[in-house]
Amino acid sequence: MPVYEFECPKGTVTERIVKVGTDTIDCPECGEKAKKIISQCAFELKGGGWYADGYSSKKS
Ligand SMILES: [Zn+2]
């Protein structure tokens, strides 16, 4: 069973074993919906923004 990390709007990260396809859980801290953090790899790509730079420099 995979372990996923979920982050709620208040920034609390919870590790939880869930079924594949589960996108949100109820945060145990505040009760808000916590969204699944897909993976470490995807997270890094989002933060880096290298692909966005590549597209904009090609245009001009
Ligand atoms: Zn929370």
N, CA, C, O and the ligand as a Tripos MOL2 file, in Angstrom:
@<TRIPOS>MOLECULE
protein
  241   239    61     0     0
PROTEIN
NO_CHARGES

@<TRIPOS>ATOM
      1 N           0.8440   -1.2070    0.0000 N.3       1 MET1
      2 CA          0.0000    0.0000    0.0000 C.3       1 MET1
      3 C           0.8720    1.2460    0.0000 C.2       1 MET1
      4 O           1.7940    1.3550    0.8080 O.2       1 MET1
      5 N           0.5950    2.1740   -0.8830 N.am      2 PRO2
      6 CA          1.4200    3.3780   -0.9600 C.3       2 PRO2
      7 C           1.1080    4.3730    0.1500 C.2       2 PRO2
      8 O          -0.0370    4.5160    0.5800 O.2       2 PRO2
      9 N           2.1440    5.0460    0.5970 N.am      3 VAL3
     10 CA          1.9770    6.1410    1.5630 C.3       3 VAL3
     11 C           2.0590    7.4570    0.8090 C.2       3 VAL3
     12 O           3.0110    7.7030    0.0680 O.2       3 VAL3
     13 N           1.0670    8.2860    1.0020 N.am      4 TYR4
     14 CA          1.0640    9.5930    0.3440 C.3       4 TYR4
     15 C           1.1390   10.6930    1.3820 C.2       4 TYR4
     16 O           0.7810   10.5000    2.5440 O.2       4 TYR4
     17 N           1.6160   11.8650    0.9400 N.am      5 GLU5
     18 CA          1.6120   13.0390    1.7910 C.3       5 GLU5
     19 C           0.4930   13.9610    1.3450 C.2       5 GLU5
     20 O           0.2620   14.1450    0.1500 O.2       5 GLU5
     21 N          -0.1920   14.5320    2.3100 N.am      6 PHE6
     22 CA         -1.2810   15.4680    2.0420 C.3       6 PHE6
     23 C          -0.9920   16.7770    2.7510 C.2       6 PHE6
     24 O          -0.5130   16.8000    3.8850 O.2       6 PHE6
     25 N          -1.2970   17.8730    2.0550 N.am      7 GLU7
     26 CA         -1.0850   19.1890    2.6600 C.3       7 GLU7
     27 C          -2.3960   19.9600    2.6650 C.2       7 GLU7
     28 O          -3.0480   20.1000    1.6300 O.2       7 GLU7
     29 N          -2.7750   20.4530    3.8260 N.am      8 CYS8
     30 CA         -4.0070   21.2150    3.9600 C.3       8 CYS8
     31 C          -3.7450   22.7000    3.6940 C.2       8 CYS8
     32 O          -2.5870   23.1110    3.6110 O.2       8 CYS8
     33 N          -4.8010   23.5130    3.5590 N.am      9 PRO9
     34 CA         -4.6190   24.9420    3.2580 C.3       9 PRO9
     35 C          -3.7940   25.6780    4.3100 C.2       9 PRO9
     36 O          -3.2580   26.7500    4.0300 O.2       9 PRO9
     37 N          -3.6860   25.1300    5.4930 N.am     10 LYS10
     38 CA         -2.9090   25.7910    6.5460 C.3      10 LYS10
     39 C          -1.4630   25.3180    6.5780 C.2      10 LYS10
     40 O          -0.6740   25.7630    7.4120 O.2      10 LYS10
     41 N          -1.1190   24.4130    5.6670 N.am     11 GLY11
     42 CA          0.2760   24.0160    5.5250 C.3      11 GLY11
     43 C           0.6810   22.8050    6.3380 C.2      11 GLY11
     44 O           1.8650   22.4750    6.4070 O.2      11 GLY11
     45 N          -0.2890   22.1320    6.9610 N.am     12 THR12
     46 CA          0.0270   20.9290    7.7220 C.3      12 THR12
     47 C           0.1500   19.7430    6.7740 C.2      12 THR12
     48 O          -0.7700   19.4590    6.0070 O.2      12 THR12
     49 N           1.2810   19.0530    6.8250 N.am     13 VAL13
     50 CA          1.4920   17.8850    5.9750 C.3      13 VAL13
     51 C           1.2570   16.6240    6.7890 C.2      13 VAL13
     52 O           1.8120   16.4570    7.8750 O.2      13 VAL13
     53 N           0.4260   15.7390    6.2500 N.am     14 THR14
     54 CA          0.0720   14.4950    6.9210 C.3      14 THR14
     55 C           0.4230   13.3220    6.0260 C.2      14 THR14
     56 O           0.0760   13.3160    4.8440 O.2      14 THR14
     57 N           1.1060   12.3340    6.5740 N.am     15 GLU15
     58 CA          1.3500   11.1040    5.8230 C.3      15 GLU15
     59 C           0.2260   10.1370    6.1140 C.2      15 GLU15
     60 O          -0.1620    9.9520    7.2670 O.2      15 GLU15
     61 N          -0.2990    9.5180    5.0660 N.am     16 ARG16
     62 CA         -1.4540    8.6500    5.2340 C.3      16 ARG16
     63 C          -1.4050    7.5400    4.1940 C.2      16 ARG16
     64 O          -1.0970    7.7850    3.0270 O.2      16 ARG16
     65 N          -1.7050    6.3380    4.6170 N.am     17 ILE17
     66 CA         -1.8590    5.2400    3.6580 C.3      17 ILE17
     67 C          -3.2870    5.2740    3.1340 C.2      17 ILE17
     68 O          -4.2420    5.1320    3.8980 O.2      17 ILE17
     69 N          -3.4260    5.4630    1.8210 N.am     18 VAL18
     70 CA         -4.7570    5.5650    1.2280 C.3      18 VAL18
     71 C          -4.8190    4.7160   -0.0390 C.2      18 VAL18
     72 O          -3.7990    4.2630   -0.5560 O.2      18 VAL18
     73 N          -6.0260    4.5170   -0.5150 N.am     19 LYS19
     74 CA         -6.2210    3.8220   -1.7760 C.3      19 LYS19
     75 C          -5.7030    4.6660   -2.9290 C.2      19 LYS19
     76 O          -5.7260    5.8950   -2.8680 O.2      19 LYS19
     77 N          -5.2350    4.0010   -3.9780 N.am     20 VAL20
     78 CA         -4.8420    4.6970   -5.2030 C.3      20 VAL20
     79 C          -6.0520    5.4410   -5.7470 C.2      20 VAL20
     80 O          -7.1470    4.8860   -5.8380 O.2      20 VAL20
     81 N          -5.8440    6.7080   -6.1080 N.am     21 GLY21
     82 CA         -6.9490    7.5090   -6.6360 C.3      21 GLY21
     83 C          -7.5410    8.4540   -5.6090 C.2      21 GLY21
     84 O          -8.3660    9.3010   -5.9500 O.2      21 GLY21
     85 N          -7.1310    8.3230   -4.3560 N.am     22 THR22
     86 CA         -7.6070    9.2470   -3.3260 C.3      22 THR22
     87 C          -6.8360   10.5610   -3.4280 C.2      22 THR22
     88 O          -5.6100   10.5750   -3.3140 O.2      22 THR22
     89 N          -7.5530   11.6610   -3.6410 N.am     23 ASP23
     90 CA         -6.8870   12.9450   -3.8470 C.3      23 ASP23
     91 C          -6.9040   13.8360   -2.6160 C.2      23 ASP23
     92 O          -6.0140   14.6690   -2.4450 O.2      23 ASP23
     93 N          -7.8920   13.6740   -1.7670 N.am     24 THR24
     94 CA         -7.9680   14.5250   -0.5850 C.3      24 THR24
     95 C          -8.3430   13.6890    0.6410 C.2      24 THR24
     96 O          -9.0150   12.6620    0.5370 O.2      24 THR24
     97 N          -7.8880   14.1630    1.8020 N.am     25 ILE25
     98 CA         -8.3160   13.5950    3.0800 C.3      25 ILE25
     99 C          -8.7230   14.7550    3.9880 C.2      25 ILE25
    100 O          -8.4650   15.9150    3.6650 O.2      25 ILE25
    101 N          -9.3420   14.4550    5.0960 N.am     26 ASP26
    102 CA         -9.6200   15.4830    6.0890 C.3      26 ASP26
    103 C          -8.3890   15.6460    6.9750 C.2      26 ASP26
    104 O          -7.9090   14.6790    7.5660 O.2      26 ASP26
    105 N          -7.8880   16.8620    7.0620 N.am     27 CYS27
    106 CA         -6.7220   17.1270    7.8930 C.3      27 CYS27
    107 C          -7.0400   16.8180    9.3560 C.2      27 CYS27
    108 O          -8.0450   17.2930    9.8850 O.2      27 CYS27
    109 N          -6.1870   16.0200   10.0130 N.am     28 PRO28
    110 CA         -6.4450   15.6940   11.4210 C.3      28 PRO28
    111 C          -6.2360   16.8720   12.3630 C.2      28 PRO28
    112 O          -6.7110   16.8480   13.4980 O.2      28 PRO28
    113 N          -5.5360   17.8940   11.9080 N.am     29 GLU29
    114 CA         -5.2590   19.0610   12.7500 C.3      29 GLU29
    115 C          -6.4150   20.0500   12.7570 C.2      29 GLU29
    116 O          -6.8920   20.4610   13.8150 O.2      29 GLU29
    117 N          -6.8690   20.4360   11.5350 N.am     30 CYS30
    118 CA         -7.8400   21.5110   11.4430 C.3      30 CYS30
    119 C          -9.1570   21.0870   10.7900 C.2      30 CYS30
    120 O         -10.1350   21.8330   10.8350 O.2      30 CYS30
    121 N          -9.1920   19.8960   10.1850 N.am     31 GLY31
    122 CA        -10.4280   19.4070    9.5890 C.3      31 GLY31
    123 C         -10.6840   19.9020    8.1770 C.2      31 GLY31
    124 O         -11.6890   19.5400    7.5640 O.2      31 GLY31
    125 N          -9.7740   20.7370    7.6490 N.am     32 GLU32
    126 CA         -9.8940   21.1870    6.2600 C.3      32 GLU32
    127 C          -9.5230   20.0370    5.3210 C.2      32 GLU32
    128 O          -8.9410   19.0370    5.7420 O.2      32 GLU32
    129 N          -9.8700   20.1990    4.0440 N.am     33 LYS33
    130 CA         -9.4620   19.2120    3.0560 C.3      33 LYS33
    131 C          -7.9670   19.3550    2.7660 C.2      33 LYS33
    132 O          -7.4910   20.4400    2.4330 O.2      33 LYS33
    133 N          -7.2430   18.2570    2.8940 N.am     34 ALA34
    134 CA         -5.8230   18.2500    2.5770 C.3      34 ALA34
    135 C          -5.6200   17.5840    1.2280 C.2      34 ALA34
    136 O          -6.1500   16.5020    0.9760 O.2      34 ALA34
    137 N          -4.8490   18.2350    0.3590 N.am     35 LYS35
    138 CA         -4.6370   17.7150   -0.9930 C.3      35 LYS35
    139 C          -3.4020   16.8490   -1.0580 C.2      35 LYS35
    140 O          -2.4260   17.0790   -0.3430 O.2      35 LYS35
    141 N          -3.4520   15.8460   -1.9240 N.am     36 LYS36
    142 CA         -2.3200   14.9450   -2.0900 C.3      36 LYS36
    143 C          -1.1560   15.6590   -2.7610 C.2      36 LYS36
    144 O          -1.3210   16.3790   -3.7450 O.2      36 LYS36
    145 N           0.0220   15.4360   -2.1980 N.am     37 ILE37
    146 CA          1.2550   15.8890   -2.8320 C.3      37 ILE37
    147 C           1.7500   14.7200   -3.6790 C.2      37 ILE37
    148 O           2.1020   13.6680   -3.1470 O.2      37 ILE37
    149 N           1.7760   14.9070   -4.9960 N.am     38 ILE38
    150 CA          1.9380   13.7890   -5.9240 C.3      38 ILE38
    151 C           3.2200   13.0070   -5.6670 C.2      38 ILE38
    152 O           3.1610   11.8220   -5.3410 O.2      38 ILE38
    153 N           4.3740   13.6470   -5.8090 N.am     39 SER39
    154 CA          5.6370   12.9630   -5.5440 C.3      39 SER39
    155 C           6.7390   13.9930   -5.3720 C.2      39 SER39
    156 O           6.5860   15.1500   -5.7630 O.2      39 SER39
    157 N           7.8370   13.5710   -4.7920 N.am     40 GLN40
    158 CA          8.9690   14.4690   -4.6060 C.3      40 GLN40
    159 C           9.4310   15.0090   -5.9460 C.2      40 GLN40
    160 O           9.7410   16.1950   -6.0630 O.2      40 GLN40
    161 N           9.4810   14.1490   -6.9650 N.am     41 CYS41
    162 CA         10.0030   14.5280   -8.2760 C.3      41 CYS41
    163 C           9.1320   15.6120   -8.9100 C.2      41 CYS41
    164 O           9.6450   16.6380   -9.3580 O.2      41 CYS41
    165 N           7.8340   15.3910   -8.9490 N.am     42 ALA42
    166 CA          6.9290   16.3660   -9.5530 C.3      42 ALA42
    167 C           6.9820   17.6800   -8.7860 C.2      42 ALA42
    168 O           6.8810   18.7570   -9.3740 O.2      42 ALA42
    169 N           7.1390   17.5870   -7.5010 N.am     43 PHE43
    170 CA          7.2090   18.7720   -6.6560 C.3      43 PHE43
    171 C           8.4150   19.6270   -7.0210 C.2      43 PHE43
    172 O           8.3070   20.8520   -7.0800 O.2      43 PHE43
    173 N           9.5480   19.0060   -7.2660 N.am     44 GLU44
    174 CA         10.7650   19.7320   -7.6250 C.3      44 GLU44
    175 C          10.6190   20.4320   -8.9700 C.2      44 GLU44
    176 O          11.0380   21.5790   -9.1180 O.2      44 GLU44
    177 N          10.0270   19.7520   -9.9510 N.am     45 LEU45
    178 CA          9.8430   20.3450  -11.2720 C.3      45 LEU45
    179 C           8.9640   21.5790  -11.1800 C.2      45 LEU45
    180 O           9.2490   22.5940  -11.8160 O.2      45 LEU45
    181 N           7.9100   21.5020  -10.4050 N.am     46 LYS46
    182 CA          7.0020   22.6420  -10.2310 C.3      46 LYS46
    183 C           7.7450   23.8370   -9.6560 C.2      46 LYS46
    184 O           7.5620   24.9640  -10.1160 O.2      46 LYS46
    185 N           8.5740   23.5980   -8.6610 N.am     47 GLY47
    186 CA          9.2710   24.6870   -7.9990 C.3      47 GLY47
    187 C          10.3690   25.2870   -8.8620 C.2      47 GLY47
    188 O          10.6380   26.4850   -8.7750 O.2      47 GLY47
    189 N          11.0100   24.4670   -9.6980 N.am     48 GLY48
    190 CA         12.1360   24.9310  -10.4940 C.3      48 GLY48
    191 C          11.7310   25.8770  -11.6060 C.2      48 GLY48
    192 O          12.3840   26.8970  -11.8280 O.2      48 GLY48
    193 N          10.6590   25.5450  -12.3030 N.am     49 GLY49
    194 CA         10.1670   26.4090  -13.3760 C.3      49 GLY49
    195 C          11.0720   26.4420  -14.5910 C.2      49 GLY49
    196 O          11.0140   27.3940  -15.3700 O.2      49 GLY49
    197 N          11.9070   25.4280  -14.7770 N.am     50 TRP50
    198 CA         12.8500   25.4220  -15.9150 C.3      50 TRP50
    199 C          12.1190   25.3520  -17.2420 C.2      50 TRP50
    200 O          12.5630   25.9370  -18.2300 O.2      50 TRP50
    201 N          10.9960   24.6360  -17.2740 N.am     51 TYR51
    202 CA         10.2690   24.4740  -18.5240 C.3      51 TYR51
    203 C           9.6130   25.7890  -18.9470 C.2      51 TYR51
    204 O           9.5390   26.0810  -20.1410 O.2      51 TYR51
    205 N           9.1430   26.5750  -18.0030 N.am     52 ALA52
    206 CA          8.5330   27.8720  -18.3090 C.3      52 ALA52
    207 C           9.5840   28.8170  -18.8980 C.2      52 ALA52
    208 O           9.3060   29.5450  -19.8510 O.2      52 ALA52
    209 N          10.7810   28.8010  -18.3310 N.am     53 ASP53
    210 CA         11.8700   29.6450  -18.8660 C.3      53 ASP53
    211 C          12.2130   29.2400  -20.2880 C.2      53 ASP53
    212 O          12.4350   30.0920  -21.1480 O.2      53 ASP53
    213 N          12.2560   27.9280  -20.5340 N.am     54 GLY54
    214 CA         12.5920   27.4270  -21.8580 C.3      54 GLY54
    215 C          11.6140   27.9030  -22.9130 C.2      54 GLY54
    216 O          12.0180   28.3180  -23.9990 O.2      54 GLY54
    217 N          10.3340   27.8460  -22.5990 N.am     55 TYR55
    218 CA          9.3240   28.2640  -23.5760 C.3      55 TYR55
    219 C           9.4310   29.7530  -23.8760 C.2      55 TYR55
    220 O           9.3430   30.1550  -25.0360 O.2      55 TYR55
    221 N           9.6170   30.5630  -22.8660 N.am     56 SER56
    222 CA          9.6060   32.0110  -23.0880 C.3      56 SER56
    223 C          10.8460   32.4660  -23.8490 C.2      56 SER56
    224 O          10.7740   33.4180  -24.6250 O.2      56 SER56
    225 N          11.9700   31.8100  -23.6440 N.am     57 SER57
    226 CA         13.1840   32.2500  -24.3360 C.3      57 SER57
    227 C          13.1640   31.8330  -25.8120 C.2      57 SER57
    228 O          13.8000   32.4650  -26.6550 O.2      57 SER57
    229 N          12.4200   30.7520  -26.1100 N.am     58 LYS58
    230 CA         12.3330   30.3310  -27.5110 C.3      58 LYS58
    231 C          11.5450   31.3370  -28.3630 C.2      58 LYS58
    232 O          11.8270   31.5170  -29.5480 O.2      58 LYS58
    233 N          10.5830   31.9670  -27.7600 N.am     59 LYS59
    234 CA          9.6720   32.8250  -28.5180 C.3      59 LYS59
    235 C          10.3480   34.0570  -29.1060 C.2      59 LYS59
    236 O          10.0560   34.4480  -30.2360 O.2      59 LYS59
    237 N          11.2410   34.6640  -28.3500 N.am     60 SER60
    238 CA         11.8010   35.9320  -28.8190 C.3      60 SER60
    239 C          13.2350   35.8390  -29.2130 C.2      60 SER60
    240 O          13.8270   36.8360  -29.6260 O.2      60 SER60
    241 ZN         -4.9010   21.3510    8.5950 Zn       61 ZN61
@<TRIPOS>BOND
     1     1     2 1
     2     2     3 1
     3     3     4 2
     4     3     5 am
     5     5     6 1
     6     6     7 1
     7     7     8 2
     8     7     9 am
     9     9    10 1
    10    10    11 1
    11    11    12 2
    12    11    13 am
    13    13    14 1
    14    14    15 1
    15    15    16 2
    16    15    17 am
    17    17    18 1
    18    18    19 1
    19    19    20 2
    20    19    21 am
    21    21    22 1
    22    22    23 1
    23    23    24 2
    24    23    25 am
    25    25    26 1
    26    26    27 1
    27    27    28 2
    28    27    29 am
    29    29    30 1
    30    30    31 1
    31    31    32 2
    32    31    33 am
    33    33    34 1
    34    34    35 1
    35    35    36 2
    36    35    37 am
    37    37    38 1
    38    38    39 1
    39    39    40 2
    40    39    41 am
    41    41    42 1
    42    42    43 1
    43    43    44 2
    44    43    45 am
    45    45    46 1
    46    46    47 1
    47    47    48 2
    48    47    49 am
    49    49    50 1
    50    50    51 1
    51    51    52 2
    52    51    53 am
    53    53    54 1
    54    54    55 1
    55    55    56 2
    56    55    57 am
    57    57    58 1
    58    58    59 1
    59    59    60 2
    60    59    61 am
    61    61    62 1
    62    62    63 1
    63    63    64 2
    64    63    65 am
    65    65    66 1
    66    66    67 1
    67    67    68 2
    68    67    69 am
    69    69    70 1
    70    70    71 1
    71    71    72 2
    72    71    73 am
    73    73    74 1
    74    74    75 1
    75    75    76 2
    76    75    77 am
    77    77    78 1
    78    78    79 1
    79    79    80 2
    80    79    81 am
    81    81    82 1
    82    82    83 1
    83    83    84 2
    84    83    85 am
    85    85    86 1
    86    86    87 1
    87    87    88 2
    88    87    89 am
    89    89    90 1
    90    90    91 1
    91    91    92 2
    92    91    93 am
    93    93    94 1
    94    94    95 1
    95    95    96 2
    96    95    97 am
    97    97    98 1
    98    98    99 1
    99    99   100 2
   100    99   101 am
   101   101   102 1
   102   102   103 1
   103   103   104 2
   104   103   105 am
   105   105   106 1
   106   106   107 1
   107   107   108 2
   108   107   109 am
   109   109   110 1
   110   110   111 1
   111   111   112 2
   112   111   113 am
   113   113   114 1
   114   114   115 1
   115   115   116 2
   116   115   117 am
   117   117   118 1
   118   118   119 1
   119   119   120 2
   120   119   121 am
   121   121   122 1
   122   122   123 1
   123   123   124 2
   124   123   125 am
   125   125   126 1
   126   126   127 1
   127   127   128 2
   128   127   129 am
   129   129   130 1
   130   130   131 1
   131   131   132 2
   132   131   133 am
   133   133   134 1
   134   134   135 1
   135   135   136 2
   136   135   137 am
   137   137   138 1
   138   138   139 1
   139   139   140 2
   140   139   141 am
   141   141   142 1
   142   142   143 1
   143   143   144 2
   144   143   145 am
   145   145   146 1
   146   146   147 1
   147   147   148 2
   148   147   149 am
   149   149   150 1
   150   150   151 1
   151   151   152 2
   152   151   153 am
   153   153   154 1
   154   154   155 1
   155   155   156 2
   156   155   157 am
   157   157   158 1
   158   158   159 1
   159   159   160 2
   160   159   161 am
   161   161   162 1
   162   162   163 1
   163   163   164 2
   164   163   165 am
   165   165   166 1
   166   166   167 1
   167   167   168 2
   168   167   169 am
   169   169   170 1
   170   170   171 1
   171   171   172 2
   172   171   173 am
   173   173   174 1
   174   174   175 1
   175   175   176 2
   176   175   177 am
   177   177   178 1
   178   178   179 1
   179   179   180 2
   180   179   181 am
   181   181   182 1
   182   182   183 1
   183   183   184 2
   184   183   185 am
   185   185   186 1
   186   186   187 1
   187   187   188 2
   188   187   189 am
   189   189   190 1
   190   190   191 1
   191   191   192 2
   192   191   193 am
   193   193   194 1
   194   194   195 1
   195   195   196 2
   196   195   197 am
   197   197   198 1
   198   198   199 1
   199   199   200 2
   200   199   201 am
   201   201   202 1
   202   202   203 1
   203   203   204 2
   204   203   205 am
   205   205   206 1
   206   206   207 1
   207   207   208 2
   208   207   209 am
   209   209   210 1
   210   210   211 1
   211   211   212 2
   212   211   213 am
   213   213   214 1
   214   214   215 1
   215   215   216 2
   216   215   217 am
   217   217   218 1
   218   218   219 1
   219   219   220 2
   220   219   221 am
   221   221   222 1
   222   222   223 1
   223   223   224 2
   224   223   225 am
   225   225   226 1
   226   226   227 1
   227   227   228 2
   228   227   229 am
   229   229   230 1
   230   230   231 1
   231   231   232 2
   232   231   233 am
   233   233   234 1
   234   234   235 1
   235   235   236 2
   236   235   237 am
   237   237   238 1
   238   238   239 1
   239   239   240 2
@<TRIPOS>SUBSTRUCTURE
     1 MET1         2 RESIDUE 1 A MET
     2 PRO2         6 RESIDUE 1 A PRO
     3 VAL3        10 RESIDUE 1 A VAL
     4 TYR4        14 RESIDUE 1 A TYR
     5 GLU5        18 RESIDUE 1 A GLU
     6 PHE6        22 RESIDUE 1 A PHE
     7 GLU7        26 RESIDUE 1 A GLU
     8 CYS8        30 RESIDUE 1 A CYS
     9 PRO9        34 RESIDUE 1 A PRO
    10 LYS10       38 RESIDUE 1 A LYS
    11 GLY11       42 RESIDUE 1 A GLY
    12 THR12       46 RESIDUE 1 A THR
    13 VAL13       50 RESIDUE 1 A VAL
    14 THR14       54 RESIDUE 1 A THR
    15 GLU15       58 RESIDUE 1 A GLU
    16 ARG16       62 RESIDUE 1 A ARG
    17 ILE17       66 RESIDUE 1 A ILE
    18 VAL18       70 RESIDUE 1 A VAL
    19 LYS19       74 RESIDUE 1 A LYS
    20 VAL20       78 RESIDUE 1 A VAL
    21 GLY21       82 RESIDUE 1 A GLY
    22 THR22       86 RESIDUE 1 A THR
    23 ASP23       90 RESIDUE 1 A ASP
    24 THR24       94 RESIDUE 1 A THR
    25 ILE25       98 RESIDUE 1 A ILE
    26 ASP26      102 RESIDUE 1 A ASP
    27 CYS27      106 RESIDUE 1 A CYS
    28 PRO28      110 RESIDUE 1 A PRO
    29 GLU29      114 RESIDUE 1 A GLU
    30 CYS30      118 RESIDUE 1 A CYS
    31 GLY31      122 RESIDUE 1 A GLY
    32 GLU32      126 RESIDUE 1 A GLU
    33 LYS33      130 RESIDUE 1 A LYS
    34 ALA34      134 RESIDUE 1 A ALA
    35 LYS35      138 RESIDUE 1 A LYS
    36 LYS36      142 RESIDUE 1 A LYS
    37 ILE37      146 RESIDUE 1 A ILE
    38 ILE38      150 RESIDUE 1 A ILE
    39 SER39      154 RESIDUE 1 A SER
    40 GLN40      158 RESIDUE 1 A GLN
    41 CYS41      162 RESIDUE 1 A CYS
    42 ALA42      166 RESIDUE 1 A ALA
    43 PHE43      170 RESIDUE 1 A PHE
    44 GLU44      174 RESIDUE 1 A GLU
    45 LEU45      178 RESIDUE 1 A LEU
    46 LYS46      182 RESIDUE 1 A LYS
    47 GLY47      186 RESIDUE 1 A GLY
    48 GLY48      190 RESIDUE 1 A GLY
    49 GLY49      194 RESIDUE 1 A GLY
    50 TRP50      198 RESIDUE 1 A TRP
    51 TYR51      202 RESIDUE 1 A TYR
    52 ALA52      206 RESIDUE 1 A ALA
    53 ASP53      210 RESIDUE 1 A ASP
    54 GLY54      214 RESIDUE 1 A GLY
    55 TYR55      218 RESIDUE 1 A TYR
    56 SER56      222 RESIDUE 1 A SER
    57 SER57      226 RESIDUE 1 A SER
    58 LYS58      230 RESIDUE 1 A LYS
    59 LYS59      234 RESIDUE 1 A LYS
    60 SER60      238 RESIDUE 1 A SER
    61 ZN61       241 GROUP 0 **** ****
